[in-house]
């Protein structure tokens, strides 16, 4: 609405929002201090408008709230932020009468729980428990994120979202811990398992956020989706309006689908659309196709048209829901797809034949559609030519793929890869991801758990923990609380290991345990048949271990037939008590090349004798040394300690001209320090080559 004032020396226009038949009253209960610094009315108003929610607005500072005022509205949204007092005695009386008469209330505030249970002057435990349907647990959960509940109509699919009472200091964050009463259920939980928000559906409907004000949801998309779902839950009408893709077809009509989930009888369902940015909008009665599906058709539009559309759902009882506005464009597409790499980047790897059957995953989104033949995983080795594999669509916008090599790579070789995709528009707009490069090595950091938890599969109770770790995170069987009795839970690393080229190997990991009894055990297990059967190689039953490195010999799983070796951790418990569980960190695999292939030949013949610096350097426990022979030669390569004593002979044989690499494994028998490696090559051309380089072993 625009209101224009004109007169002598006056010409002023005021723009404001006016709710048409609003069923929602927004009560802004924000403090007045600091020129309204903590008045977040604009966030609510913007989110209501974004979701096409018609509302009336009243500020608690300026107006006394009465039951008569509230009773005009089906829904009341009462925002408290961190205002003191929150919900005064008169406010509580009005709310109680409103709820006693079947109203729907969404209220939020950081310290409502603390104030009504502990503050002294404004304590009202009866109201808190009987009307907000909550039991107060603690003033400060000490958490900065909340987690949605699977299947919940408000938080389903929101796995984690950050919370922070904005404009307040970090030291002024006090998310209340609460528990639902009288059938009230959690909407959001903290990482520790206690509730930060609840909902109640009985004589009245209630949503109460104790973790903070609604404005503490700092992710804009999550926050607006949550508001939409709360209002839909109150109205008993849930809907999903189709996202129409942009199109280059100007002569083709566009079908729009609306899916409505409700037990309420609907009076009318209409689609509104606009093509010129001006009112009035065009409207179409949507056809009921059955099963809650409604359809309508927007006529084809000329080149360069932006089409905005939304739906209006009117129930027989008068409830009136406007969906959020959506839009699409008719005309030539100039927008490239968006790419989000879902897989963690590959790091150093012992798999010299590539990563297959392990697959990398990326998400591609586009305003048109992705061309499936142009969704690619591109890769190359060192400076060789580019290879590409067509990705497979695995659902929604996710695509996955893998790569492998016919011949094994050498230690020190570098593999690079990136994702790319094109859309189906006439311009075939293309996007590419960042390039990731990793190195073939005899030591692979399997996981240090500092990246997202994408690389493991298993029971749902396994996950990342911040409770006890060597870095920022560790892997735990029970990140929240203690483990369960009579359980047998496991977690498996998704990438198989190809150990066919090695003669020995070991896996190490850092472990912290707190187990209830000797019957409760952490088991490290290995499989050589793709996970069909498992063998236990390490078992821990000690009640308490603070982070200690454990090393497991896997040498019997190396050799020609072991090209698909998998590892997992399993926690087995009995019925006699439980405890905090286990924390695992810094999982590392190290291998020793097979004797027949410990010296790897390359394709290029160098022009002169060469000895390269080892890689990596410093190293632990293994490193790779490259050298080159311009002619056939008798070659000896030996490793010496600082006293000049030979600690290992890496090569002592006749070799053809070419480029080579050899792996040196300290076998955990050598101490940290400085070592030297030396080549002595006597060529058939009569030339001798001797060179020595220094390397450093760090444990």
Beta strands, then each sheet from edge to edge (+ up, - down):
strand 1: 2-7
strand 2: 10-15
strand 3: 24-28
strand 4: 55-59
strand 5: 75-81
strand 6: 104-109
strand 7: 134-138
strand 8: 145-148
strand 9: 161-162
strand 10: 177-180
strand 11: 185-189
strand 12: 195-201
strand 13: 205-209
strand 14: 237-241
strand 15: 254-262
strand 16: 266-274
strand 17: 282-285
strand 18: 287-290
strand 19: 293-298
strand 20: 305-315
strand 21: 320-322
strand 22: 326-330
strand 23: 338-341
strand 24: 360-365
strand 25: 376-381
strand 26: 387-390
strand 27: 392-395
strand 28: 398-401
strand 29: 414-422
strand 30: 430-432
strand 31: 436-439
strand 32: 443-447
strand 33: 456-458
strand 34: 463-465
strand 35: 474-476
strand 36: 488-493
strand 37: 502-514
strand 38: 521-527
strand 39: 535-540
strand 40: 544-553
strand 41: 566-572
strand 42: 581-593
strand 43: 599-601
strand 44: 610-611
strand 45: 622-629
strand 46: 633-640
strand 47: 646-655
strand 48: 658-665
strand 49: 673-683
strand 50: 688-697
sheet 1: 1+ 2-
sheet 2: 4+ 3+ 5+ 6+ 13+ 12- 11+ 8- 9+
sheet 3: 7+ 10-
sheet 4: 14+ 15- 19+ 18-
sheet 5: 17+ 16- 20+ 21-
sheet 6: 17+ 16- 20+ 22-
sheet 7: 23+ 24- 28+ 27-
sheet 8: 26+ 25- 29+ 30-
sheet 9: 26+ 25- 29+ 31-
sheet 10: 32+ 42- 35+ 34-
sheet 11: 32+ 42- 37+ 40-
sheet 12: 33+ 36- 41+ 38- 39+
sheet 13: 43+ 48- 45+ 44-
sheet 14: 47+ 46- 49+ 50-
end
